[in-house]
Amino acid sequence: WLIAKSAAAGNKYSRAALLFAVSIPLLSFFDWLNHFISNTSISIYLYPLSYFFTAFLILSCLKWQITKEKLIAKNAARLEYITAVATEKAERDYLTSCYNRNKLDKTLAELIGRPAMRFSFIIFDIDDFKKFNDNYDHKAGDKVLKLFAKLVLPETNKHKSLFRWGGEEFVIICQNQSLNEAIDFANHIRQKFVKTDNSFNTPITVSAGVSEWHGSSDTPD
């Protein structure tokens, strides 16, 4: 009864099991009936057909199990993708699309936690940003921040990451780069930024400070 109820509710496993459960006694009954009422010397046995129903049940279960596993794998992949997208959004600055302060803190903790890791740390500060906001407006200031991020992001890779530290301050972490290499890169960004058209008809400059993490011989302070 429970199998029949489950089959009526749409359970495919129960439907196959119900077909199997009904076929064996039904075919056995017909074989018994044929044995007693048949007037011929040739007996036709239907019970062996139950093996076909058994095979059908097994194959159906296998098919549905494979389908279920594929669906689970598809849902898991989709969930993983959604999680990755959500994590990426949580680690990005909404205005400039570069990484945010939380991501910076995590990245620094990870790098400092590896004793053999050496990296350089560049901090950029857009000059006279407050005065720029006062002379124009905050929307214009946002435009400058986005311009800087748009300029620097193409220069980043798996060894260089750009973060917005806060306000008009940005940070680039250069993994496996010496202090001199980071200084050269910082000057390259400064020169590139001041030469960039900004539509405000006034040059916008950026200052930079560079430091190097020497590994276990240094402290976070």
C-alpha positions in Angstrom: 0.0 0.0 0.0 2.8 2.4 0.9 4.5 1.6 -2.4 1.3 2.2 -4.4 0.7 5.4 -2.5 4.2 6.6 -3.2 3.9 5.6 -6.9 0.6 7.6 -7.2 2.4 10.6 -5.8 4.9 10.4 -8.7 7.8 8.6 -7.2 9.6 6.9 -10.1 11.4 4.3 -7.9 8.0 3.3 -6.4 6.4 3.0 -9.8 9.1 0.6 -10.9 9.0 -1.3 -7.6 5.2 -1.5 -7.9 5.4 -3.0 -11.4 7.9 -5.5 -10.2 5.8 -6.4 -7.1 2.6 -6.8 -9.1 4.1 -8.7 -12.0 5.5 -11.7 -10.0 2.3 -12.8 -8.3 0.2 -12.0 -11.3 2.4 -14.0 -13.7 2.6 -16.8 -11.2 -1.1 -16.9 -10.9 -1.6 -17.1 -14.7 1.0 -19.9 -14.9 -0.9 -21.8 -12.1 -4.2 -21.2 -13.9 -2.8 -22.3 -17.2 -1.4 -25.5 -15.7 -4.9 -26.6 -14.5 -7.1 -25.6 -17.4 -4.8 -26.2 -20.3 -5.8 -29.2 -22.5 -2.6 -29.3 -24.5 0.6 -31.0 -23.8 2.5 -27.7 -24.3 2.7 -25.5 -21.3 3.4 -21.8 -21.6 5.0 -20.2 -18.6 4.7 -16.5 -18.0 6.7 -16.4 -14.7 10.1 -16.1 -16.5 8.8 -12.7 -17.8 9.3 -11.4 -14.3 13.0 -11.5 -14.9 12.4 -8.8 -17.6 10.6 -6.7 -15.0 13.4 -7.2 -12.6 15.9 -6.1 -15.2 13.7 -3.1 -16.0 13.5 -2.2 -12.3 17.3 -2.3 -12.0 18.0 -0.4 -15.1 15.4 2.2 -14.2 16.9 2.7 -10.8 20.3 3.1 -12.3 19.1 5.6 -14.8 17.3 7.6 -12.2 20.3 7.5 -9.9 22.6 8.7 -12.6 20.2 11.5 -13.5 19.9 12.4 -9.9 23.7 12.5 -9.5 24.0 14.7 -12.6 21.4 17.1 -11.2 23.2 17.2 -7.8 26.5 17.9 -9.6 24.9 20.6 -11.7 23.3 22.2 -8.6 26.6 22.0 -6.7 28.4 23.7 -9.6 25.8 26.4 -9.8 26.0 26.9 -6.0 29.8 27.1 -6.2 29.5 29.7 -9.0 26.9 31.8 -7.0 29.2 31.6 -3.9 32.2 32.7 -5.9 30.3 35.6 -7.5 29.0 36.7 -4.1 32.5 36.5 -2.6 33.9 38.5 -5.5 31.3 41.2 -5.0 31.9 41.3 -1.2 35.6 41.8 -1.8 35.2 44.6 -4.4 34.9 48.3 -4.0 31.5 49.2 -5.4 32.7 52.5 -6.9 36.1 51.6 -8.5 35.7 47.8 -8.9 39.2 47.2 -7.4 39.5 45.2 -4.2 38.3 46.7 -0.9 39.9 47.1 2.5 38.6 43.8 3.8 40.3 42.0 0.9 43.5 43.9 1.6 43.5 42.8 5.2 43.0 39.2 4.2 45.6 39.3 1.6 48.2 40.8 3.9 47.4 38.3 6.6 47.9 35.5 4.1 51.2 36.8 2.8 52.6 37.6 6.2 51.6 34.1 7.3 54.1 32.7 4.8 57.6 33.2 6.3 59.4 32.9 3.0 57.2 35.4 1.1 58.6 38.7 0.1 56.5 41.5 -1.3 56.4 45.2 -1.8 53.6 47.5 -0.6 52.8 50.7 -2.5 50.3 53.3 -1.2 48.9 56.0 -3.5 47.3 59.2 -2.4 45.6 61.5 -4.9 47.0 64.9 -4.3 44.7 67.7 -3.1 41.7 65.5 -3.4 39.7 67.4 -0.8 40.3 70.7 -2.6 39.3 69.0 -5.8 36.0 67.9 -4.2 35.4 71.4 -2.8 36.1 73.1 -6.2 33.9 70.8 -8.1 31.7 68.3 -6.3 31.7 64.8 -4.9 30.6 63.3 -8.2 33.6 64.8 -9.8 35.7 63.3 -7.0 34.2 59.9 -7.7 35.0 60.3 -11.3 38.7 60.9 -10.4 38.8 57.8 -8.2 37.3 55.7 -11.0 39.7 57.2 -13.5 42.7 56.2 -11.3 41.4 52.6 -10.8 40.6 52.3 -14.5 44.2 53.4 -15.3 45.8 51.0 -12.8 43.7 47.8 -13.1 45.1 46.9 -16.6 48.5 47.0 -15.0 47.7 44.4 -12.4 48.1 40.6 -12.7 48.3 37.6 -10.4 51.4 39.1 -8.8 50.1 42.7 -8.5 46.8 43.5 -6.9 45.0 46.9 -6.5 43.0 47.8 -3.4 41.1 50.9 -2.4 42.2 51.5 1.1 39.7 54.2 1.8 38.9 57.7 0.5 41.4 58.7 -2.1 44.0 56.2 -1.0 44.9 53.1 -3.0 47.3 50.2 -2.3 49.1 47.9 -4.7 50.7 44.7 -3.4 53.6 43.5 -5.6 54.4 39.9 -4.8 58.0 38.7 -5.3 59.1 42.2 -6.2 62.0 44.1 -4.6 61.7 47.6 -3.2 63.5 49.1 -6.3 61.1 47.3 -8.7 58.1 48.5 -6.7 59.5 52.1 -6.8 59.9 51.9 -10.6 56.4 50.7 -10.9 55.0 53.4 -8.6 56.7 56.1 -10.7 55.3 54.5 -13.8 51.8 54.8 -12.5 52.3 58.4 -11.2 53.6 59.5 -14.6 50.9 57.7 -16.5 48.2 59.2 -14.3 49.3 62.8 -14.6 49.4 62.5 -18.4 45.9 61.0 -18.6 43.1 63.2 -20.0 40.7 63.9 -17.1 38.2 66.3 -18.8 38.7 68.8 -16.0 41.4 70.8 -17.8 43.7 70.6 -14.8 46.5 68.2 -14.0 45.8 65.7 -11.3 48.8 64.2 -9.5 49.2 61.3 -7.1 51.8 60.7 -4.5 53.2 57.3 -3.6 55.0 55.6 -0.7 56.7 52.3 -1.1 57.8 49.7 1.5 59.1 46.1 1.4 58.2 43.1 3.5 61.4 41.0 4.0 59.7 37.9 5.4 60.2 36.5 8.8 62.8 39.2 9.7 60.0 41.8 9.6 57.0 42.4 11.8 53.5 43.6 10.8 54.1 46.8 12.7 
